Amino acid sequence: MSDGDVDPVPETISTYLRLRGLEPSPRSKRRRRRRDDDDENQPFTAGRDPKGLGDALADLTRQSGWNSQLAREDLVLQWEQVAGEETARHAAPVALSDGLLTVQCDSTAWAKNLQLMRGAIVTELMRRFPDAGVENVRFIGPDVPSWKWGPRAVPGRGPRDTYG
């Protein structure tokens, strides 16, 4: 061998040792700069635990602004637990607007009886369904024909005053 020739044996041995994991690679490892947003990709950091399906759905409904509508739906579906089984057979919620829940009853006697219990019912509704926005309850009797339609009805006898 001449002075210009390089002996291939040490290179083969270092390659063998490097491949076996006994010697570090001759390349220099570049270190990535750590940024603040890399924390979310690191394991075992805060907020990395998996969430339950119920928690994920609660977050979705809160972010989408659906809480009040879902609370109103729950109020109607759970009316029997709020009012009681006997009362639910004779009264049912029919409308909810501007904080006023309208409940239609089978008879005027049931409407009057529930009107006397209004305070307890409103308190229970506000406790169970705070997002529904119920501030007051109005109990009405069975449907009877009325000449007054809408919130801006004009007082008077109505169409009867034009009869012959």
Secondary structure, 3 states (H helix, E strand, C coil): CCCCCCCHHHHHHHHHHHHCCCCCCCCCCCCCCCCHHHHHHCCCCCCCCCCCHHHHHHHHHHHHCCHHHHHHHHHHHCHHHHHCHHHHHHEEEEEEECCEEEEEECCHHHHHHHHHCHHHHHHHHHHHCHHHCCCEEEEECCCCCCCCCCCCCCCCCHHHHHCC
